[in-house]
Amino acid sequence: MKKPFELTASEATRAIDAGSLSATALVDSCLERIAEREPQVEAWTWLDADAARARAKSLDSGPRRGPLHGVPFGIKDIIDTFDMPTGYGSPIYAGSRPAADAACVALTREAGGVLLGKTVTTEFANLHPGKTRNPHDPSRTPGGSSSGSAAAVGALMVPLAIGTQTTASTIRPASYCGVYGYRPTWGDLRCSGVREAAGSLDTLGLMARSIEDIALYRDVLLGQPASPLPPEPRRPRIGFCRTSRWDTLEPSTAAMLEQAARTLAATGAQVTEIVLPEEFGRVVDAHRWVSSFEFTRNFRHEIANHADRISTTLREGRIRDGLSCSFERYLESRTFLEQCRLRLPDACSHVDLLLTASCDGEAPVGLNTTGNPYFSALWTALHVPCLTAPVFTGPAGLPVGVQLIGHRNRDRDLLDAARWVVAALA
């Protein structure tokens, strides 16, 4: 029998509804797990155990609050919380206290969720790492920028956590930490109360230990009644998409993905190769200029008044790019991405989802990098829904995800079909 902290969110809610588990017991179990693993992983920048226990006790004494009744969750520290500091991963905002919850936090609390604390983010959700370590090997990066959210779920500290993604900030750390990571169709989940990096690219990102949990949490954040996925997943038509930088994958990752395509075909799926139009090779470069231009305008106050408290990584990377980017270059890049978004459906019209790489391989050794962002940046820029599933194990015994890409505005179809893919590869 699983211990409470090992339960997925869906399993936990069913147990609470059945009366075999209380919110208090679940929260206590998660807090005990945090006490055990946090010294090695360092996923949290703020924990409030007393408030979490008080909330769980209140939930146990009252009626069912919603589909996440009693479920603990963590929130990336660029997302506002009225009762906890929000530091955005920067010393500039250490101890800052927002006046209100972000929309995603308010919706989760309304659904009965129990907020345990704030998870570590890289500086302003960019490239300069925080303190978090990979839960499977503390000598390796957890990825970023949603490093703490991925590590907290991967270390079984919480069943659910929210991150964000502007480039690769959900899919990559989820792959490295061995959890499910979901980046929705751009614009679906509201980002009110989330510190904007590049508004034309930013989304929330969900971390969980099952696709069922992702679907449940998505419904909560859409503010609609929970709608379970069909009992039997649908067998999809799959497009195997290598992308223009396939040669940068670690050989073991490329081999696992090639074998996955063969396995899925042998299991009964229709698998075809998808080759994106040649000009899509420019998408990641266009993403760079759009994201950098918007970032430097959004963070003008910090750049002008606190440059000495911004990391060299950020000053000489994203900020330098953004300050050197003219509006004309930004507009050309933004227009190019809009054109590619319009062309993508035709290139993928005969498949239900794409199978591709989440990242180039296992989490790299060292804590000074968050890893290669390319294999997520491409899809982020195209505004399509993405899911990474922890189905592979690399040569060092660490998790490697497979990334599944859906059609824009058809996220439920992606989650449904992804269950079939994961079951077939398992």
C-alpha positions in Angstrom: 0.0 0.0 0.0 1.2 3.5 -0.9 2.1 5.9 1.8 0.0 9.1 1.6 2.9 11.2 0.1 3.2 8.7 -2.7 -0.3 9.1 -3.9 -1.1 11.0 -7.1 -3.6 13.9 -6.6 -6.4 11.9 -8.1 -5.7 8.9 -5.9 -5.6 11.2 -2.9 -8.9 12.8 -3.6 -10.6 9.5 -4.1 -9.2 8.3 -0.7 -10.3 11.5 1.0 -13.8 11.2 -0.6 -14.0 7.6 0.6 -13.0 8.5 4.1 -9.9 6.3 4.2 -7.6 9.4 4.3 -7.9 12.8 5.8 -6.5 16.1 4.5 -4.5 16.4 7.7 -2.9 12.9 7.3 -2.0 13.7 3.7 -0.5 17.1 4.5 1.5 15.7 7.5 2.8 12.9 5.3 4.0 15.4 2.6 5.6 17.6 5.3 7.4 14.6 6.7 8.7 13.7 3.2 9.9 17.3 2.7 11.8 17.1 6.0 13.4 14.0 4.7 14.3 15.1 1.2 14.6 18.9 1.3 18.2 18.9 2.7 19.4 17.2 -0.4 17.0 18.6 -3.0 16.4 22.2 -1.8 13.2 22.6 -3.8 11.6 25.2 -1.6 12.2 28.9 -1.0 9.4 29.2 1.5 7.4 26.6 3.5 4.5 27.3 5.9 3.8 24.0 7.7 1.6 25.6 10.3 -0.7 27.3 7.8 -0.9 24.1 5.7 -1.9 22.0 8.8 -4.5 24.6 9.8 -5.9 24.6 6.3 -6.1 20.8 6.3 -7.8 20.7 9.7 -10.4 23.2 8.4 -11.0 21.1 5.3 -11.5 18.0 7.4 -14.1 19.7 9.6 -16.2 21.0 6.7 -17.9 20.0 3.5 -16.0 19.0 0.4 -14.6 22.2 -1.1 -13.9 21.0 -4.6 -12.0 18.6 -6.9 -8.7 19.1 -5.1 -10.1 18.9 -1.6 -7.1 18.4 0.7 -4.4 18.0 -2.0 -1.1 19.7 -1.2 0.5 21.8 -3.9 3.5 24.1 -4.5 3.8 27.3 -6.5 6.8 28.7 -8.4 8.2 31.8 -6.8 7.4 34.1 -9.6 3.7 33.6 -8.9 2.0 35.9 -6.3 0.6 34.7 -3.0 -1.0 37.0 -0.5 0.2 35.1 2.5 3.7 34.2 1.5 6.7 36.1 0.1 7.2 36.2 -3.7 10.8 36.9 -4.5 11.0 36.1 -8.3 14.3 34.4 -7.7 16.1 37.7 -7.2 17.7 39.4 -4.2 15.9 42.6 -5.4 12.6 41.3 -4.2 13.7 39.2 -1.2 10.8 39.2 1.3 8.4 41.0 -1.0 4.7 40.5 0.0 2.1 40.8 -2.8 -1.4 42.0 -1.8 -3.3 39.2 -3.6 -3.1 35.7 -4.9 -2.4 35.1 -8.6 -5.4 33.7 -10.4 -4.0 30.2 -10.5 -3.4 30.2 -6.8 -6.9 31.5 -6.0 -8.5 28.9 -8.3 -6.5 26.1 -6.6 -7.4 27.2 -3.1 -11.1 27.5 -4.1 -10.9 23.9 -5.4 -9.7 22.7 -1.9 -6.0 22.7 -2.6 -3.6 23.1 0.4 -0.6 25.4 -0.5 2.5 24.2 1.3 4.9 26.9 0.0 6.8 28.5 -2.8 9.2 26.5 -5.0 12.5 27.7 -6.2 12.7 29.5 -9.6 15.8 30.7 -11.5 16.3 34.4 -11.4 13.2 36.1 -13.0 12.4 32.7 -14.6 15.5 32.9 -16.8 18.8 31.1 -16.9 20.7 31.9 -13.7 20.1 28.8 -11.5 18.7 28.7 -8.0 19.7 26.3 -5.3 17.7 23.3 -6.3 19.3 20.0 -7.1 18.0 17.1 -9.2 16.1 14.7 -6.9 17.5 11.6 -8.6 21.2 12.8 -8.5 22.0 15.9 -6.5 25.2 16.5 -8.5 23.0 17.3 -11.5 20.7 20.2 -12.5 16.9 19.8 -12.1 16.5 22.0 -15.2 14.8 25.4 -15.1 13.3 27.8 -14.7 10.6 25.8 -12.8 13.3 23.9 -11.0 11.8 23.7 -7.6 8.3 22.7 -8.9 9.7 19.8 -10.9 12.0 18.7 -8.1 9.3 18.8 -5.5 7.0 16.6 -7.5 9.9 14.3 -8.6 11.0 13.9 -5.0 7.4 13.0 -3.9 7.1 16.1 -1.7 3.8 17.2 -3.3 1.6 15.6 -6.0 1.0 18.9 -7.8 3.0 22.0 -8.5 2.7 25.0 -10.9 5.6 26.4 -12.9 5.7 28.6 -16.0 7.2 28.3 -19.5 8.5 31.0 -21.8 11.1 28.9 -23.5 11.6 25.4 -21.9 10.9 26.1 -18.2 8.3 23.3 -17.6 9.0 20.6 -20.2 12.8 20.4 -19.6 12.8 20.2 -15.8 9.9 17.8 -15.8 11.9 15.5 -18.1 15.0 15.8 -16.0 13.1 15.2 -12.7 11.0 12.3 -14.0 7.5 13.8 -13.8 4.7 14.7 -16.2 5.0 18.3 -17.4 2.3 20.1 -19.4 2.5 23.4 -21.2 -1.0 24.3 -22.5 -2.1 26.0 -25.7 -0.9 29.6 -25.2 -3.6 31.8 -23.7 -5.8 29.1 -22.1 -4.7 29.4 -18.5 -4.7 33.0 -17.1 -1.4 34.5 -15.9 -2.8 37.3 -13.8 -0.5 37.6 -10.8 2.4 35.9 -12.6 5.5 38.0 -13.2 5.6 38.5 -16.9 8.8 37.6 -18.8 7.6 37.7 -22.4 3.8 38.0 -22.6 3.4 36.7 -26.2 5.1 33.4 -25.1 4.4 33.0 -21.3 2.2 30.2 -20.1 1.6 28.4 -16.8 3.1 24.9 -16.6 1.7 22.0 -14.6 3.8 19.3 -12.9 2.2 16.1 -11.7 2.8 12.3 -11.5 0.0 11.2 -13.8 -1.9 12.4 -16.9 -5.1 12.1 -15.0 -3.8 14.7 -12.5 -2.8 17.0 -15.3 -6.3 16.8 -16.8 -7.9 17.4 -13.4 -5.7 20.4 -12.6 -6.3 21.9 -16.0 -10.0 21.9 -15.4 -9.5 23.6 -12.0 -7.4 26.3 -13.6 -9.9 26.8 -16.4 -12.5 27.4 -13.7 -14.8 24.7 -15.0 -16.2 21.4 -13.5 -13.8 18.5 -13.4 -14.4 16.3 -16.5 -12.6 12.9 -16.3 -10.8 11.6 -19.4 -12.6 8.7 -21.1 -12.1 5.3 -19.4 -10.3 4.0 -22.5 -7.7 6.1 -24.2 -8.0 6.7 -27.9 -5.4 5.2 -30.2 -3.8 8.1 -32.0 -2.3 8.7 -35.4 1.3 9.7 -34.5 3.8 11.8 -36.3 7.4 11.2 -35.5 9.1 14.6 -35.8 12.9 14.8 -35.6 13.1 18.6 -36.0 16.1 20.4 -37.6 18.5 19.9 -34.7 18.1 16.2 -34.2 21.8 15.7 -34.5 22.3 17.6 -31.2 20.5 14.8 -29.2 22.5 12.5 -27.1 22.9 9.3 -29.1 21.1 7.3 -26.4 18.1 9.7 -26.5 17.8 9.5 -30.3 18.0 5.7 -30.1 15.2 5.6 -27.5 12.9 7.8 -29.5 13.5 5.9 -32.7 12.7 2.7 -30.8 9.6 4.3 -29.3 8.3 5.1 -32.8 8.9 1.4 -33.8 7.2 0.1 -30.7 4.1 2.3 -31.2 3.8 1.2 -34.8 4.1 -2.5 -33.7 1.4 -1.9 -31.0 -1.1 -0.8 -33.6 -0.7 3.0 -34.0 -0.4 4.6 -37.4 3.1 6.2 -37.2 4.3 8.5 -40.0 7.3 10.8 -40.3 6.6 14.5 -40.1 9.1 16.9 -41.6 8.5 20.5 -40.8 8.8 23.1 -43.5 12.4 24.2 -44.0 11.8 27.8 -42.7 10.8 26.3 -39.3 14.5 26.0 -38.7 14.4 29.8 -37.9 11.7 29.5 -35.3 14.0 29.2 -32.3 16.1 32.2 -33.4 12.9 34.3 -33.8 11.8 33.1 -30.4 15.1 34.5 -29.0 14.5 38.0 -30.3 10.8 38.1 -29.4 11.4 36.9 -25.8 14.5 39.1 -25.3 12.8 42.3 -26.6 9.7 41.8 -24.4 11.8 40.8 -21.3 13.9 43.9 -21.4 10.9 46.1 -21.7 9.1 44.3 -18.8 12.1 44.6 -16.5 13.1 48.2 -17.3 12.9 49.3 -13.6 15.2 46.5 -12.4 17.7 47.1 -15.2 17.8 50.9 -14.6 17.8 50.8 -10.8 19.3 47.5 -9.7 21.7 46.4 -12.4 24.3 45.4 -9.8 21.9 42.9 -8.3 21.2 41.2 -11.5 23.3 38.2 -12.4 26.0 38.3 -15.0 24.2 35.4 -16.7 21.1 37.5 -17.2 22.8 40.8 -18.0 25.1 39.3 -20.7 22.4 37.0 -22.1 18.7 37.9 -22.3 19.1 41.5 -21.4 22.0 42.2 -23.8 20.0 40.5 -26.6 16.9 42.5 -25.7 18.7 45.9 -25.6 20.3 45.2 -28.9 17.1 44.2 -30.6 15.4 46.9 -32.6 11.6 47.1 -32.8 11.8 46.3 -36.5 13.7 43.1 -35.8 11.2 42.2 -33.0 8.3 42.9 -35.3 9.8 40.8 -38.1 10.4 37.9 -35.7 7.0 38.2 -34.2 5.3 38.2 -37.7 7.4 35.2 -38.8 6.3 33.2 -35.8 2.6 34.1 -36.5 3.1 32.9 -40.0 4.6 29.6 -38.8 1.7 29.1 -36.4 -0.7 29.3 -39.4 1.4 26.8 -41.4 1.8 24.2 -38.7 -1.7 22.7 -39.0 -1.3 21.8 -42.6 2.1 20.1 -41.9 0.4 18.0 -39.2 -3.1 17.6 -40.6 -3.0 13.8 -41.0 -1.8 13.1 -37.4 -3.3 13.5 -33.9 -0.1 14.3 -32.1 3.7 14.5 -32.7 6.3 12.4 -30.9 9.6 14.2 -30.4 12.3 14.9 -27.9 11.7 16.7 -24.6 15.3 17.6 -24.3 18.7 16.3 -25.5 19.1 13.7 -22.8 19.5 13.2 -19.1 20.1 16.1 -16.7 23.6 17.4 -17.2 26.1 17.1 -14.3 26.7 20.4 -12.5 24.5 23.1 -11.1 25.6 26.1 -13.3 23.4 25.3 -16.2 19.7 24.4 -16.7 20.3 22.4 -19.9 19.6 22.8 -23.6 16.3 24.6 -24.2 15.9 24.0 -28.0 13.6 21.0 -28.0 10.9 23.0 -26.0 11.6 26.5 -27.4 10.4 25.4 -30.9 7.0 24.3 -29.7 6.6 27.1 -27.2 7.0 29.6 -30.0 4.3 27.8 -32.0 1.8 28.1 -29.2 0.8 24.4 -29.3 0.1 22.2 -26.2 3.0 20.0 -25.1 3.3 17.2 -22.6 6.4 15.4 -21.5 6.0 11.9 -20.1 8.7 10.1 -18.0 9.0 6.9 -20.1 12.7 6.5 -20.7 15.8 5.8 -18.5 19.1 7.1 -19.8 22.5 5.4 -19.6 23.2 6.9 -16.1 19.9 5.6 -14.8 18.2 9.0 -14.8 14.8 9.8 -16.3 14.4 11.1 -19.8 11.0 12.3 -21.1 9.2 11.9 -24.4 7.5 15.0 -25.6 4.1 14.8 -27.2 2.8 17.8 -29.2 -0.9 18.4 -29.8 -2.9 20.6 -32.1 -3.6 24.1 -30.9 -6.8 24.4 -28.9 -7.1 20.6 -28.6 -5.4 20.0 -25.3 -7.9 17.4 -24.1 -7.4 15.3 -27.2 -3.6 15.4 -26.5 -4.0 14.3 -22.9 -6.4 11.5 -23.9 -4.1 10.2 -26.7 -1.0 10.6 -24.5 -2.4 8.0 -22.1 -2.4 5.4 -25.0 1.1 6.3 -25.9 2.5 6.0 -22.4 0.7 2.7 -21.8 2.1 1.3 -25.1 5.6 2.4 -24.3 5.4 1.1 -20.7 
